[in-house]
Amino acid sequence: MQLMRAMILAAGKGTRLRPVTETVPKPLVDVCGRPMIALALDLLRQAGILEVVINLHHLGHLIRSALGDGSRYGVHISYSEEEPILDTGGGIEAARQFLGDDTFVVVNADVVLDLRLQEVIEFHRRQKATATLVLRTDPRAERNDDVGIDSGHRIRRFLGRSYAACTNERYFFGSVHVAEPRLFDYMQPGVYSITRDVYPRLLAAGEPIAGYVHQGYWRVLDTPGDLAAGRRELSDGAPGPRQSRRQDLNRQ
């Protein structure tokens, strides 16, 4: 079987972390002595994913210089240069030649979570899904994703729009995707969002999109407050990728 590949989304300008990100790209911001993006690389490597593409735009030359070919992180890194920046959907489509032959993973560079990614991949395959999104409970819908799943873990409500009956539980998208090459049938070159533009198109077409519920540690590091909290939590022993636990909620 061909080894799986993955993409780390790292092209953003990190505007909410200015002024730091005016000279340091967000993926290289220090988190407990390591660049932020190293946490995403850990997540992938521990799942046996060693071929990774990283998209670049804002201060991308610094990311390339710092990470090189990825050997110091135990992976092989390729790069996808974007000019102009293509947003998440356009960025993934631009990496189609690298990703498009088998199941692949996409993760944001600014998220840290104690996820057993291999379990998500196995869940995705059992679901026979076109895409699987890692979800977190969000009872007050604070992140405005308003995702809902049915009893079989298929996503039936997304961004507040209902496509079929689902449970009352509210979730938000945790910035980790597993997808099949069929996803590219709904994409084209351009500047657009994978969540706002592509996934609603798949759901409207009846494509199976599954939701994997993650109840362990999760934090996005995209604001000064979240970055400070993440640094504190990880320094205090919050579980990183190596320490995740089995998620039984997703077993049918």
Residue pairs with C-beta under 8 A, 6 or more apart in sequence:
2 101
2 102
3 48
3 49
3 50
3 51
4 47
4 48
4 49
4 51
4 102
4 103
4 104
4 105
4 121
5 49
5 51
5 52
5 53
5 98
5 99
5 102
5 104
5 105
6 44
6 49
6 51
6 52
6 53
6 104
6 105
6 106
6 107
7 52
7 53
7 54
7 55
7 80
7 91
7 92
7 95
7 98
7 99
7 104
7 105
7 106
7 107
8 27
8 37
8 40
8 41
8 44
8 52
8 53
8 54
8 55
8 106
8 107
8 108
8 109
9 55
9 88
9 91
9 92
9 106
9 107
9 108
9 109
10 25
10 26
10 27
10 37
10 54
10 55
10 56
10 63
10 109
11 55
11 56
11 57
11 58
11 60
11 82
11 85
11 86
11 91
12 26
12 57
12 58
12 85
13 21
13 26
13 57
13 58
13 85
14 20
14 21
14 25
14 26
14 29
14 58
14 110
14 222
15 21
16 222
16 223
16 224
17 26
17 29
17 222
17 223
17 224
17 227
20 29
21 29
21 58
21 59
23 59
24 59
24 62
25 58
25 59
25 60
25 62
25 63
26 36
26 58
26 109
26 110
26 221
26 222
27 35
27 36
27 37
27 54
27 63
27 109
27 110
28 35
28 36
28 37
28 62
28 63
28 66
29 35
29 36
29 221
29 227
30 36
31 38
31 39
31 112
31 221
31 227
31 230
31 231
31 234
32 231
32 234
32 235
35 66
35 67
36 109
36 110
36 112
36 221
37 54
37 63
37 67
37 109
38 73
39 111
39 112
39 240
39 241
40 107
40 108
40 109
40 111
41 52
41 70
41 73
41 74
41 75
42 73
42 240
42 241
42 242
43 107
43 113
43 115
43 117
43 176
43 241
44 50
44 52
44 75
44 105
44 107
44 117
45 73
45 74
45 75
46 117
46 118
46 241
46 242
47 105
47 116
47 117
47 118
47 121
48 118
49 75
49 105
49 117
50 74
50 75
50 76
51 75
51 76
51 78
52 70
52 75
52 76
52 77
52 78
53 77
53 78
53 79
53 80
53 95
53 98
53 99
54 63
54 67
54 77
54 78
54 79
54 80
54 109
55 79
55 80
55 81
55 82
55 86
55 91
55 94
55 95
56 63
56 64
56 79
56 80
56 81
56 82
57 81
57 82
57 83
57 84
57 85
58 85
60 79
60 81
60 82
64 79
67 73
67 77
68 77
69 76
69 77
70 76
70 77
78 98
80 91
80 94
80 95
80 98
82 90
82 91
82 94
84 191
85 91
85 191
86 93
86 94
86 190
86 191
86 192
87 191
87 192
87 193
88 193
88 194
88 195
89 187
89 190
89 192
89 193
89 194
89 197
89 198
90 189
90 190
90 191
90 192
92 99
92 106
92 187
92 194
93 184
93 187
93 188
93 189
93 190
94 189
96 184
96 187
99 181
100 181
100 184
101 181
102 181
103 121
103 124
103 125
103 178
103 179
103 180
104 178
104 179
104 181
105 117
105 121
105 176
105 177
105 178
105 179
106 176
106 177
106 179
106 194
107 175
107 176
107 177
108 175
108 176
108 220
110 175
110 220
110 221
110 222
111 174
111 175
111 176
111 218
111 219
111 220
111 221
112 217
112 218
112 219
112 221
112 230
112 234
112 240
112 241
113 134
113 174
113 176
113 214
113 216
113 217
113 218
113 219
113 241
113 244
114 216
114 217
114 218
114 238
114 239
114 240
114 241
114 243
114 244
114 245
115 134
115 176
115 214
115 216
115 241
115 244
116 244
116 245
116 246
116 247
117 176
117 241
119 246
119 247
119 250
120 132
120 134
120 176
120 178
120 212
121 178
123 132
123 153
123 210
123 212
123 250
124 132
124 178
124 210
124 212
126 252
127 153
127 154
127 208
127 210
128 208
129 154
129 178
129 180
129 208
129 209
129 210
130 179
130 180
130 182
130 183
130 202
130 207
130 208
130 209
131 177
131 178
131 179
131 180
131 183
131 199
131 202
131 207
131 209
131 210
132 177
132 178
132 179
132 209
132 210
132 211
132 212
133 147
133 155
133 173
133 174
133 176
133 177
133 199
133 209
133 210
133 211
133 212
134 173
134 174
134 175
134 176
134 177
134 212
134 214
135 147
135 149
135 171
135 172
135 173
135 174
135 211
135 212
135 213
135 214
136 171
136 172
136 174
136 213
136 214
136 215
136 218
137 169
137 170
137 171
137 213
137 215
138 145
138 146
138 147
138 170
138 171
138 172
139 169
139 170
140 170
141 170
141 172
142 172
143 172
144 159
144 160
144 172
145 158
145 159
145 171
145 172
145 173
145 195
146 157
146 158
146 159
146 160
146 170
146 172
147 155
147 157
147 158
147 159
147 170
147 171
147 172
147 173
147 211
148 155
148 156
148 157
148 158
148 162
148 166
148 167
148 168
148 169
148 170
148 171
149 155
149 156
149 166
149 167
149 169
149 171
149 210
149 211
149 213
150 156
150 164
150 165
150 166
150 167
151 167
152 252
153 210
153 211
153 212
153 213
153 250
153 252
154 164
154 208
154 209
154 210
154 211
155 163
155 166
155 203
155 209
155 210
155 211
156 162
156 163
156 164
156 165
156 166
157 163
157 166
158 199
158 200
158 203
158 209
159 195
159 196
159 200
161 200
163 203
163 204
171 211
171 213
173 195
174 214
174 218
175 220
177 194
182 207
183 198
183 202
186 198
186 201
186 202
186 205
186 207
187 198
192 198
199 209
202 209
203 209
212 247
212 250
213 247
213 249
213 250
214 247
215 247
215 249
216 239
216 244
216 245
216 247
217 233
217 238
217 239
217 240
219 226
219 229
219 230
219 233
219 238
220 226
221 227
221 230
234 240
239 245
